[in-house]
Amino acid sequence: MTYVWVGAAGVVGTLLRYVLGVSVQRIVPSTVFPFGTLVVNLLGCLALGWFSHWMTDTNRLSPRIRAAVSAGLLGSFTTFSTFSVEAVQLFQHGLWWSGMAYVGISMFGGWGMVWLGARMGVKRKRVQHG
């Protein structure tokens, strides 16, 4: 039954990723830089950092729901494969600075967002329990 929950949440995460990515790309139109994927991945890192450090430490959610949210919803919301393809395309088109910026912002920004999300989860726990 966990597989069904993960799959259903994955559908939602994929749709959210597509809609948000397209929306961001419309707001910040660029044929050179993939802002949509960058924003989606950074928000996904923030959400997973928060979720993994707050929600999974509580007994409020069943393991099935935790798997659905982390692996299904957030796992399908973020996209490492699209990031990789877009980075390679930037380099192939000779856009070295854009490629390096994209990779750097994605990697360091992703780590930073996970850290921030984790800090938010820890702070939330302290406020609730303390």
N, CA, C and O atoms as a MOPAC input file, in Angstrom:
PM7 MOZYME 1SCF
protein

 N      0.81300 1    -1.19600 1     0.00000 1
 C      0.00000 1     0.00000 1     0.00000 1
 C      0.86600 1     1.27400 1     0.00000 1
 O      0.44700 1     2.30800 1    -0.52000 1
 N      2.06100 1     1.19700 1     0.57800 1
 C      2.95800 1     2.35200 1     0.57900 1
 C      3.27600 1     2.78500 1    -0.84600 1
 O      3.39000 1     3.97800 1    -1.12700 1
 N      3.42100 1     1.81200 1    -1.74800 1
 C      3.73300 1     2.13500 1    -3.13900 1
 C      2.64200 1     2.99700 1    -3.77800 1
 O      2.93300 1     3.89900 1    -4.56300 1
 N      1.40600 1     2.71400 1    -3.43900 1
 C      0.28400 1     3.49200 1    -3.97800 1
 C      0.35200 1     4.93000 1    -3.46800 1
 O      0.16200 1     5.87300 1    -4.23600 1
 N      0.62100 1     5.09600 1    -2.17700 1
 C      0.73800 1     6.43300 1    -1.59500 1
 C      1.89400 1     7.20900 1    -2.22700 1
 O      1.74700 1     8.38000 1    -2.57500 1
 N      3.03800 1     6.55000 1    -2.37100 1
 C      4.20600 1     7.20600 1    -2.97600 1
 C      3.90600 1     7.57600 1    -4.42200 1
 O      4.23800 1     8.67400 1    -4.86800 1
 N      3.28600 1     6.67000 1    -5.14600 1
 C      2.94400 1     6.94100 1    -6.54700 1
 C      1.96300 1     8.08400 1    -6.69700 1
 O      2.14100 1     8.94800 1    -7.55500 1
 N      0.93000 1     8.09600 1    -5.87200 1
 C     -0.06800 1     9.17600 1    -5.93600 1
 C      0.56700 1    10.52000 1    -5.59200 1
 O      0.30600 1    11.52300 1    -6.25700 1
 N      1.38900 1    10.53800 1    -4.56600 1
 C      2.07400 1    11.78400 1    -4.18900 1
 C      3.06100 1    12.19800 1    -5.28200 1
 O      3.27300 1    13.38700 1    -5.51700 1
 N      3.65900 1    11.21100 1    -5.94400 1
 C      4.57600 1    11.50100 1    -7.04600 1
 C      3.89300 1    12.20000 1    -8.20600 1
 O      4.46800 1    13.08900 1    -8.83400 1
 N      2.67200 1    11.79800 1    -8.48200 1
 C      1.90600 1    12.46300 1    -9.53400 1
 C      1.68400 1    13.93500 1    -9.17100 1
 O      1.84700 1    14.82300 1   -10.00900 1
 N      1.31500 1    14.17600 1    -7.93000 1
 C      1.08000 1    15.55200 1    -7.47400 1
 C      2.37200 1    16.36100 1    -7.55200 1
 O      2.36600 1    17.49100 1    -8.03900 1
 N      3.47800 1    15.79200 1    -7.07500 1
 C      4.75900 1    16.49200 1    -7.11200 1
 C      5.19800 1    16.81900 1    -8.52700 1
 O      5.71500 1    17.90600 1    -8.78200 1
 N      4.99600 1    15.88700 1    -9.45200 1
 C      5.36500 1    16.11900 1   -10.84500 1
 C      4.54300 1    17.25000 1   -11.44700 1
 O      5.07700 1    18.11100 1   -12.14600 1
 N      3.25300 1    17.24500 1   -11.17600 1
 C      2.39400 1    18.31200 1   -11.69300 1
 C      2.77100 1    19.67100 1   -11.09200 1
 O      2.81700 1    20.67700 1   -11.79900 1
 N      3.03700 1    19.69100 1    -9.79600 1
 C      3.46500 1    20.93500 1    -9.14700 1
 C      4.77100 1    21.44600 1    -9.74900 1
 O      4.92000 1    22.64100 1   -10.00800 1
 N      5.71500 1    20.53000 1    -9.97100 1
 C      6.99800 1    20.91500 1   -10.56500 1
 C      6.78600 1    21.53400 1   -11.93700 1
 O      7.36300 1    22.57500 1   -12.24900 1
 N      5.97300 1    20.90600 1   -12.74400 1
 C      5.75100 1    21.40300 1   -14.09900 1
 C      5.10100 1    22.78800 1   -14.07100 1
 O      5.57100 1    23.71400 1   -14.73200 1
 N      4.02600 1    22.92300 1   -13.30800 1
 C      3.29700 1    24.19400 1   -13.25300 1
 C      4.18100 1    25.31200 1   -12.69600 1
 O      4.22500 1    26.40500 1   -13.26200 1
 N      4.87800 1    25.05000 1   -11.60100 1
 C      5.73200 1    26.08200 1   -11.01000 1
 C      6.89700 1    26.42200 1   -11.93600 1
 O      7.22000 1    27.59600 1   -12.12000 1
 N      7.52700 1    25.40900 1   -12.51700 1
 C      8.65600 1    25.65200 1   -13.41200 1
 C      8.26900 1    26.50000 1   -14.61200 1
 O      8.97900 1    27.43900 1   -14.97400 1
 N      7.14100 1    26.16600 1   -15.22800 1
 C      6.65700 1    26.93700 1   -16.37400 1
 C      6.28000 1    28.35700 1   -15.93700 1
 O      6.57400 1    29.32100 1   -16.64300 1
 N      5.63700 1    28.48300 1   -14.79100 1
 C      5.22900 1    29.80400 1   -14.28700 1
 C      6.43600 1    30.69100 1   -14.02600 1
 O      6.44500 1    31.86000 1   -14.41100 1
 N      7.44900 1    30.14300 1   -13.37700 1
 C      8.66200 1    30.93100 1   -13.10000 1
 C      9.33000 1    31.33500 1   -14.40600 1
 O      9.78400 1    32.47000 1   -14.54300 1
 N      9.39400 1    30.42900 1   -15.35400 1
 C     10.03900 1    30.72900 1   -16.63000 1
 C      9.27500 1    31.81600 1   -17.38400 1
 O      9.87300 1    32.58400 1   -18.13800 1
 N      7.95500 1    31.88600 1   -17.18400 1
 C      7.16500 1    32.96400 1   -17.80300 1
 C      7.41900 1    34.30100 1   -17.10900 1
 O      7.47700 1    35.34600 1   -17.75800 1
 N      7.57000 1    34.25900 1   -15.78800 1
 C      7.80500 1    35.48900 1   -15.02200 1
 C      9.19800 1    36.04000 1   -15.30300 1
 O      9.39000 1    37.24800 1   -15.44200 1
 N     10.16800 1    35.12600 1   -15.38500 1
 C     11.55900 1    35.51100 1   -15.66100 1
 C     11.96300 1    34.84600 1   -16.98500 1
 O     12.71000 1    33.86800 1   -16.99100 1
 N     11.46700 1    35.38000 1   -18.09100 1
 C     11.74300 1    34.71900 1   -19.37200 1
 C     13.22500 1    34.78100 1   -19.72300 1
 O     13.84300 1    35.84600 1   -19.72300 1
 N     13.76000 1    33.63300 1   -20.01700 1
 C     15.16000 1    33.55600 1   -20.41000 1
 C     15.34900 1    32.32900 1   -21.27800 1
 O     14.94500 1    31.22800 1   -20.90300 1
 N     15.95200 1    32.51300 1   -22.42200 1
 C     16.28500 1    31.36400 1   -23.25700 1
 C     17.68400 1    30.86600 1   -22.90200 1
 O     18.14900 1    29.86000 1   -23.43700 1
 N     18.34400 1    31.57500 1   -22.00100 1
 C     19.72100 1    31.24400 1   -21.64400 1
 C     19.82700 1    30.55000 1   -20.29300 1
 O     20.69400 1    29.69400 1   -20.11000 1
 N     18.97500 1    30.89500 1   -19.35400 1
 C     19.13700 1    30.37600 1   -17.99400 1
 C     17.84600 1    29.69400 1   -17.53000 1
 O     16.77000 1    30.28100 1   -17.64500 1
 N     17.93400 1    28.47900 1   -17.01400 1
 C     16.74600 1    27.71700 1   -16.59500 1
 C     16.25900 1    28.09700 1   -15.19200 1
 O     16.40600 1    27.32100 1   -14.24800 1
 N     15.68800 1    29.27600 1   -15.06500 1
 C     15.21500 1    29.75100 1   -13.76000 1
 C     14.12800 1    28.84800 1   -13.17400 1
 O     14.08700 1    28.64200 1   -11.96100 1
 N     13.25900 1    28.31400 1   -14.01000 1
 C     12.17300 1    27.47000 1   -13.51700 1
 C     12.67200 1    26.26400 1   -12.75500 1
 O     12.21600 1    26.00400 1   -11.64100 1
 N     13.59500 1    25.52600 1   -13.33100 1
 C     14.15100 1    24.35100 1   -12.66600 1
 C     14.92000 1    24.74200 1   -11.41600 1
 O     14.83900 1    24.06000 1   -10.39400 1
 N     15.66400 1    25.83400 1   -11.49200 1
 C     16.43400 1    26.29700 1   -10.33400 1
 C     15.51700 1    26.60100 1    -9.15200 1
 O     15.77700 1    26.15300 1    -8.03500 1
 N     14.45500 1    27.35200 1    -9.38700 1
 C     13.53100 1    27.70900 1    -8.30300 1
 C     12.86100 1    26.46700 1    -7.73500 1
 O     12.75800 1    26.31600 1    -6.51700 1
 N     12.40800 1    25.58300 1    -8.60600 1
 C     11.75700 1    24.35200 1    -8.15000 1
 C     12.70500 1    23.53100 1    -7.28200 1
 O     12.32200 1    23.07300 1    -6.20500 1
 N     13.92800 1    23.34400 1    -7.74100 1
 C     14.87200 1    22.52200 1    -6.98400 1
 C     15.25500 1    23.15800 1    -5.64900 1
 O     15.38200 1    22.45900 1    -4.64400 1
 N     15.43700 1    24.47500 1    -5.63200 1
 C     15.77400 1    25.13700 1    -4.36900 1
 C     14.61200 1    25.06100 1    -3.38300 1
 O     14.83000 1    24.81100 1    -2.19800 1
 N     13.38900 1    25.27300 1    -3.85000 1
 C     12.22800 1    25.14100 1    -2.96300 1
 C     12.05700 1    23.70400 1    -2.48200 1
 O     11.69200 1    23.46500 1    -1.33000 1
 N     12.32000 1    22.75800 1    -3.36300 1
 C     12.24200 1    21.35100 1    -2.96600 1
 C     13.26900 1    21.00200 1    -1.90700 1
 O     12.97600 1    20.23900 1    -0.98600 1
 N     14.47100 1    21.55200 1    -2.02700 1
 C     15.50900 1    21.33600 1    -1.01500 1
 C     15.08000 1    21.91300 1     0.32700 1
 O     15.24800 1    21.27500 1     1.36700 1
 N     14.52800 1    23.12000 1     0.30200 1
 C     14.05000 1    23.74900 1     1.52700 1
 C     12.95800 1    22.88600 1     2.17300 1
 O     12.99700 1    22.62400 1     3.37600 1
 N     11.99800 1    22.45200 1     1.37500 1
 C     10.88100 1    21.65700 1     1.90000 1
 C     11.35100 1    20.31000 1     2.44300 1
 O     10.90500 1    19.88300 1     3.50800 1
 N     12.24000 1    19.64300 1     1.72700 1
 C     12.71500 1    18.34000 1     2.19700 1
 C     13.60200 1    18.49500 1     3.43100 1
 O     13.55600 1    17.65500 1     4.33000 1
 N     14.40000 1    19.54800 1     3.48600 1
 C     15.20200 1    19.80700 1     4.68100 1
 C     14.32700 1    19.99800 1     5.89400 1
 O     14.59600 1    19.44300 1     6.95900 1
 N     13.26400 1    20.79600 1     5.73300 1
 C     12.32600 1    21.01400 1     6.83600 1
 C     11.61800 1    19.71700 1     7.20300 1
 O     11.56500 1    19.33900 1     8.37400 1
 N     11.08100 1    19.04600 1     6.21000 1
 C     10.29400 1    17.84200 1     6.46200 1
 C     11.12700 1    16.76000 1     7.14700 1
 O     10.67400 1    16.12800 1     8.10200 1
 N     12.33700 1    16.55400 1     6.65600 1
 C     13.15700 1    15.46800 1     7.20300 1
 C     13.63700 1    15.74900 1     8.61400 1
 O     13.95700 1    14.81700 1     9.35100 1
 N     13.69500 1    17.01500 1     9.00600 1
 C     14.18100 1    17.33300 1    10.35100 1
 C     13.09300 1    17.67300 1    11.34400 1
 O     13.37200 1    17.83500 1    12.53200 1
 N     11.89000 1    17.78200 1    10.89400 1
 C     10.80500 1    18.06400 1    11.83300 1
 C      9.75500 1    16.96300 1    11.80900 1
 O      9.47900 1    16.33800 1    12.83300 1
 N      9.18400 1    16.73100 1    10.66300 1
 C      8.07100 1    15.78800 1    10.57400 1
 C      8.48500 1    14.34200 1    10.82500 1
 O      7.75700 1    13.59800 1    11.48200 1
 N      9.63200 1    13.94000 1    10.31700 1
 C     10.00800 1    12.53500 1    10.46800 1
 C     10.44600 1    12.20400 1    11.88500 1
 O     10.51200 1    11.02900 1    12.24600 1
 N     10.74700 1    13.20800 1    12.69300 1
 C     11.11900 1    12.95600 1    14.08400 1
 C      9.90600 1    12.87700 1    15.00700 1
 O     10.03800 1    12.59000 1    16.19700 1
 N      8.75300 1    13.12700 1    14.45900 1
 C      7.54200 1    13.06000 1    15.27400 1
 C      6.79700 1    11.77700 1    14.94600 1
 O      7.05000 1    11.14200 1    13.92200 1
 N      5.90200 1    11.41400 1    15.80100 1
 C      5.08100 1    10.23400 1    15.55200 1
 C      3.71600 1    10.61500 1    15.00400 1
 O      2.77900 1     9.81700 1    15.05100 1
 N      3.60200 1    11.80700 1    14.49400 1
 C      2.31400 1    12.28000 1    13.99100 1
 C      1.91800 1    11.62900 1    12.68300 1
 O      0.72800 1    11.46800 1    12.41100 1
 N      2.87900 1    11.25600 1    11.87500 1
 C      2.59300 1    10.68500 1    10.56700 1
 C      3.07000 1     9.24700 1    10.49900 1
 O      4.10400 1     8.89600 1    11.06800 1
 N      2.32700 1     8.43800 1     9.81500 1
 C      2.71900 1     7.03900 1     9.63800 1
 C      3.90900 1     6.97700 1     8.68500 1
 O      4.12700 1     7.90200 1     7.90200 1
 N      4.67500 1     5.89500 1     8.74900 1
 C      5.78800 1     5.73600 1     7.80400 1
 C      5.32000 1     5.79400 1     6.34900 1
 O      6.05700 1     6.25500 1     5.47700 1
 N      4.12700 1     5.33900 1     6.09400 1
 C      3.57000 1     5.37100 1     4.73800 1
 C      3.41100 1     6.81300 1     4.25200 1
 O      3.76700 1     7.13100 1     3.11700 1
 N      2.88400 1     7.66900 1     5.09700 1
 C      2.69000 1     9.07500 1     4.71800 1
 C      4.03600 1     9.78800 1     4.60500 1
 O      4.23600 1    10.60200 1     3.70400 1
 N      4.95400 1     9.48400 1     5.51700 1
 C      6.28800 1    10.09900 1     5.42700 1
 C      6.96500 1     9.73500 1     4.11600 1
 O      7.59000 1    10.58800 1     3.48500 1
 N      6.84900 1     8.47700 1     3.69600 1
 C      7.42900 1     8.04400 1     2.42200 1
 C      6.73900 1     8.73400 1     1.25000 1
 O      7.38500 1     9.13200 1     0.28100 1
 N      5.42600 1     8.86800 1     1.35200 1
 C      4.68500 1     9.52400 1     0.27300 1
 C      5.11800 1    10.97400 1     0.11000 1
 O      5.27700 1    11.45500 1    -1.01200 1
 N      5.30900 1    11.66800 1     1.22000 1
 C      5.70100 1    13.07800 1     1.14600 1
 C      7.15800 1    13.22100 1     0.70400 1
 O      7.45700 1    14.00300 1    -0.19800 1
 N      8.06300 1    12.47000 1     1.33300 1
 C      9.48700 1    12.65500 1     1.02200 1
 C      9.87300 1    12.05600 1    -0.32800 1
 O     10.43300 1    12.76400 1    -1.16500 1
 N      9.59500 1    10.79200 1    -0.56300 1
 C      9.99700 1    10.15000 1    -1.81400 1
 C      9.03400 1    10.46600 1    -2.95300 1
 O      9.46100 1    10.68600 1    -4.08600 1
 N      7.73600 1    10.49100 1    -2.65300 1
 C      6.74300 1    10.72400 1    -3.69800 1
 C      6.61900 1    12.18400 1    -4.07400 1
 O      7.02200 1    12.58500 1    -5.16600 1
 N      6.06900 1    12.97500 1    -3.18300 1
 C      5.78500 1    14.38200 1    -3.47400 1
 C      7.05400 1    15.18700 1    -3.72200 1
 O      7.22100 1    15.77200 1    -4.79200 1
 N      7.94800 1    15.21900 1    -2.73900 1
 C      9.14400 1    16.05800 1    -2.86300 1
 C     10.18800 1    15.44500 1    -3.79100 1
 O     10.92500 1    16.16500 1    -4.46400 1
 N     10.25100 1    14.12600 1    -3.82500 1
 C     11.18900 1    13.47100 1    -4.73700 1
 C     10.84300 1    13.71100 1    -6.19800 1
 O     11.73500 1    13.86200 1    -7.03200 1
 N      9.55800 1    13.74600 1    -6.50900 1
 C      9.15200 1    14.00300 1    -7.89600 1
 C      9.07000 1    15.49900 1    -8.18700 1
 O      9.10300 1    15.90800 1    -9.34800 1
 N      8.96700 1    16.30400 1    -7.15400 1
 C      8.93400 1    17.75800 1    -7.33800 1
 C     10.29400 1    18.26700 1    -7.79800 1
 O     10.37500 1    19.08500 1    -8.71500 1
 N     11.35000 1    17.79300 1    -7.17400 1
 C     12.69700 1    18.20600 1    -7.57400 1
 C     13.17000 1    17.31600 1    -8.71900 1
 O     12.64400 1    16.22300 1    -8.92600 1
 N     14.15800 1    17.79000 1    -9.45300 1
 C     14.58700 1    17.02800 1   -10.61900 1
 C     16.07700 1    17.19600 1   -10.89700 1
 O     16.51500 1    18.21200 1   -11.43700 1
 N     16.83100 1    16.19300 1   -10.52100 1
 C     18.26600 1    16.23000 1   -10.76500 1
 C     18.58300 1    15.98500 1   -12.23600 1
 O     19.53500 1    16.55700 1   -12.76700 1
 N     17.80500 1    15.15200 1   -12.88900 1
 C     18.07900 1    14.84000 1   -14.29500 1
 C     17.87700 1    16.06800 1   -15.18500 1
 O     18.68800 1    16.32400 1   -16.07400 1
 N     16.81400 1    16.82000 1   -14.95500 1
 C     16.59200 1    18.03700 1   -15.74800 1
 C     17.69600 1    19.04900 1   -15.48600 1
 O     18.20100 1    19.68200 1   -16.41300 1
 N     18.06600 1    19.20000 1   -14.22000 1
 C     19.17600 1    20.08400 1   -13.87100 1
 C     20.43300 1    19.67900 1   -14.64500 1
 O     21.11400 1    20.53600 1   -15.20800 1
 N     20.73900 1    18.40200 1   -14.67500 1
 C     21.95000 1    17.92300 1   -15.34100 1
 C     21.92000 1    18.18900 1   -16.84000 1
 O     22.90900 1    18.64400 1   -17.41400 1
 N     20.78800 1    17.90500 1   -17.47200 1
 C     20.65700 1    18.14200 1   -18.90800 1
 C     20.80400 1    19.63500 1   -19.21700 1
 O     21.51400 1    20.01300 1   -20.14900 1
 N     20.13600 1    20.47200 1   -18.44000 1
 C     20.20400 1    21.91300 1   -18.68400 1
 C     21.61500 1    22.45100 1   -18.48000 1
 O     22.06400 1    23.32100 1   -19.22600 1
 N     22.31300 1    21.93800 1   -17.47600 1
 C     23.69700 1    22.37600 1   -17.24300 1
 C     24.58000 1    21.99100 1   -18.42900 1
 O     25.36200 1    22.81200 1   -18.90800 1
 N     24.46400 1    20.76600 1   -18.90100 1
 C     25.25500 1    20.31700 1   -20.04500 1
 C     24.93000 1    21.16700 1   -21.27800 1
 O     25.83200 1    21.54200 1   -22.02700 1
 N     23.65400 1    21.46800 1   -21.48900 1
 C     23.27000 1    22.28200 1   -22.64400 1
 C     23.87100 1    23.68100 1   -22.57900 1
 O     24.29800 1    24.21900 1   -23.60200 1
 N     23.90900 1    24.26900 1   -21.40200 1
 C     24.53500 1    25.58600 1   -21.26400 1
 C     25.99900 1    25.52700 1   -21.68000 1
 O     26.47700 1    26.38900 1   -22.41800 1
 N     26.70700 1    24.51000 1   -21.20400 1
 C     28.12300 1    24.37200 1   -21.55800 1
 C     28.29200 1    24.08200 1   -23.04800 1
 O     29.19900 1    24.61800 1   -23.68500 1
 N     27.41900 1    23.23400 1   -23.60600 1
 C     27.51700 1    22.90500 1   -25.03300 1
 C     27.29200 1    24.12300 1   -25.92500 1
 O     27.84200 1    24.20300 1   -27.02300 1
 N     26.48800 1    25.06400 1   -25.45400 1
 C     26.23200 1    26.28200 1   -26.22000 1
 C     27.26800 1    27.37700 1   -25.93400 1
 O     27.11300 1    28.51700 1   -26.37100 1
 N     28.31500 1    27.01800 1   -25.20100 1
 C     29.38300 1    27.97000 1   -24.93300 1
 C     29.04100 1    28.99700 1   -23.86500 1
 O     29.74300 1    29.99800 1   -23.71900 1
 N     27.98600 1    28.76300 1   -23.13100 1
 C     27.57200 1    29.69400 1   -22.08100 1
 C     28.20900 1    29.27100 1   -20.76100 1
 O     27.52800 1    28.85200 1   -19.82500 1
 N     29.52300 1    29.39100 1   -20.71400 1
 C     30.29300 1    28.89000 1   -19.57700 1
 C     29.93000 1    29.57400 1   -18.26300 1
 O     29.77000 1    28.90900 1   -17.24000 1
 N     29.79900 1    30.89100 1   -18.28600 1
 C     29.47300 1    31.60000 1   -17.04400 1
 C     28.08000 1    31.23300 1   -16.55200 1
 O     27.87100 1    31.03700 1   -15.35500 1
 N     27.13300 1    31.14100 1   -17.46900 1
 C     25.77700 1    30.73500 1   -17.08400 1
 C     25.77400 1    29.29800 1   -16.56300 1
 O     25.10200 1    28.98700 1   -15.58000 1
 N     26.52200 1    28.43800 1   -17.22600 1
 C     26.60700 1    27.04300 1   -16.78600 1
 C     27.21600 1    26.91100 1   -15.40300 1
 O     26.70500 1    26.18200 1   -14.55200 1
 N     28.31500 1    27.62500 1   -15.18600 1
 C     28.94900 1    27.56200 1   -13.86900 1
 C     28.05000 1    28.17900 1   -12.79600 1
 O     27.97000 1    27.66900 1   -11.67800 1
 N     27.37800 1    29.27400 1   -13.14000 1
 C     26.45700 1    29.89500 1   -12.17800 1
 C     25.31500 1    28.93900 1   -11.84200 1
 O     24.94800 1    28.79000 1   -10.67700 1
 N     24.76100 1    28.29800 1   -12.85300 1
 C     23.65000 1    27.36200 1   -12.65200 1
 C     24.06200 1    26.19500 1   -11.75600 1
 O     23.36000 1    25.85300 1   -10.80400 1
 N     25.19500 1    25.59500 1   -12.07000 1
 C     25.68300 1    24.46800 1   -11.26500 1
 C     26.00500 1    24.93300 1    -9.84300 1
 O     25.62200 1    24.28000 1    -8.87300 1
 N     26.70200 1    26.04800 1    -9.72300 1
 C     27.07500 1    26.55800 1    -8.39800 1
 C     25.87900 1    26.93700 1    -7.54700 1
 O     25.79000 1    26.55600 1    -6.37900 1
 N     24.95500 1    27.69200 1    -8.13700 1
 C     23.76500 1    28.10000 1    -7.38900 1
 C     22.93600 1    26.87500 1    -7.02200 1
 O     22.42300 1    26.78100 1    -5.90700 1
 N     22.80600 1    25.94500 1    -7.94700 1
 C     22.01700 1    24.73400 1    -7.67600 1
 C     22.62800 1    23.91200 1    -6.54800 1
 O     21.92100 1    23.48600 1    -5.63500 1
 N     23.93000 1    23.68900 1    -6.60800 1
 C     24.57200 1    22.83700 1    -5.59400 1
 C     24.66600 1    23.54000 1    -4.24300 1
 O     24.17000 1    23.02900 1    -3.23900 1
 N     25.29100 1    24.69200 1    -4.21800 1
 C     25.47200 1    25.39100 1    -2.94100 1
 C     24.15000 1    25.94800 1    -2.42100 1
 O     23.88600 1    25.92700 1    -1.21900 1
 N     23.32800 1    26.44300 1    -3.33700 1
 C     22.00600 1    26.92100 1    -2.93700 1
 C     21.14800 1    25.78500 1    -2.40600 1
 O     20.41900 1    25.95800 1    -1.42900 1
 N     21.23100 1    24.61400 1    -3.04900 1
 C     20.47900 1    23.44900 1    -2.57400 1
 C     20.91200 1    23.03400 1    -1.18600 1
 O     20.07600 1    22.77300 1    -0.32200 1
 N     22.21900 1    22.97300 1    -0.96500 1
 C     22.71400 1    22.62200 1     0.37700 1
 C     22.26900 1    23.66600 1     1.39600 1
 O     21.86600 1    23.33600 1     2.51100 1
 N     22.35000 1    24.93400 1     0.98800 1
 C     21.93100 1    26.00400 1     1.88900 1
 C     20.44400 1    25.93100 1     2.21300 1
 O     20.04300 1    26.17100 1     3.35200 1
 N     19.63400 1    25.60500 1     1.22800 1
 C     18.19300 1    25.50400 1     1.46300 1
 C     17.85000 1    24.30700 1     2.34300 1
 O     16.95600 1    24.39700 1     3.18400 1
 N     18.54700 1    23.19100 1     2.16100 1
 C     18.32700 1    22.04100 1     3.05100 1
 C     18.71500 1    22.42800 1     4.47800 1
 O     17.99600 1    22.11700 1     5.42700 1
 N     19.84500 1    23.10100 1     4.62500 1
 C     20.28300 1    23.53700 1     5.95300 1
 C     19.25000 1    24.48100 1     6.57000 1
 O     18.88900 1    24.33600 1     7.73700 1
 N     18.77700 1    25.45000 1     5.78000 1
 C     17.77900 1    26.39200 1     6.28200 1
 C     16.49100 1    25.67400 1     6.66800 1
 O     15.91100 1    25.95000 1     7.71800 1
 N     16.04900 1    24.75700 1     5.82000 1
 C     14.85700 1    23.98400 1     6.13900 1
 C     15.02600 1    23.16500 1     7.40700 1
 O     14.11500 1    23.08100 1     8.23100 1
 N     16.20200 1    22.56200 1     7.55700 1
 C     16.48200 1    21.78600 1     8.77400 1
 C     16.46400 1    22.68400 1     9.99900 1
 O     15.92100 1    22.31100 1    11.03900 1
 N     17.05200 1    23.85800 1     9.87900 1
 C     17.04700 1    24.80700 1    11.00700 1
 C     15.61500 1    25.23000 1    11.33900 1
 O     15.25700 1    25.35600 1    12.51000 1
 N     14.81500 1    25.44300 1    10.32700 1
 C     13.41300 1    25.80300 1    10.55300 1
 C     12.67500 1    24.66300 1    11.24900 1
 O     11.84400 1    24.89900 1    12.12600 1
 N     12.98300 1    23.42400 1    10.85400 1
 C     12.35900 1    22.26600 1    11.48700 1
 C     12.77000 1    22.11300 1    12.92900 1
 O     11.93900 1    21.79400 1    13.77900 1
 N     14.04600 1    22.33600 1    13.22400 1
 C     14.53900 1    22.24400 1    14.59200 1
 C     13.92700 1    23.36100 1    15.43500 1
 O     13.49500 1    23.11900 1    16.56200 1
 N     13.88900 1    24.55900 1    14.90800 1
 C     13.31400 1    25.69900 1    15.63100 1
 C     11.84600 1    25.45100 1    15.90800 1
 O     11.37200 1    25.73400 1    17.00800 1
 N     11.12900 1    24.93800 1    14.95000 1
 C      9.71600 1    24.64800 1    15.11300 1
 C      9.50800 1    23.60400 1    16.22100 1
 O      8.58000 1    23.71700 1    17.02300 1
 N     10.36600 1    22.60600 1    16.25400 1
 C     10.28200 1    21.56400 1    17.27100 1
 C     10.46300 1    22.15300 1    18.66900 1
 O      9.71700 1    21.83900 1    19.59700 1
 N     11.49000 1    23.02800 1    18.79500 1
 C     11.77300 1    23.64100 1    20.08700 1
 C     10.59800 1    24.48600 1    20.56800 1
 O     10.22400 1    24.43600 1    21.74000 1
 N     10.02300 1    25.25900 1    19.65800 1
 C      8.89200 1    26.11700 1    20.02300 1
 C      7.71600 1    25.26200 1    20.46000 1
 O      7.03700 1    25.58900 1    21.43300 1
 N      7.47400 1    24.18200 1    19.75800 1
 C      6.33000 1    23.34200 1    20.05300 1
 C      6.52300 1    22.55100 1    21.33900 1
 O      5.57700 1    22.39300 1    22.11100 1
 N      7.72300 1    22.05300 1    21.58000 1
 C      7.98400 1    21.22400 1    22.74800 1
 C      8.45100 1    22.02300 1    23.96200 1
 O      8.34900 1    21.55900 1    25.09700 1
 N      8.95100 1    23.19600 1    23.72000 1
 C      9.57700 1    23.93000 1    24.80500 1
 C      8.71900 1    25.01700 1    25.30600 1
 O      9.10600 1    25.73500 1    26.22700 1

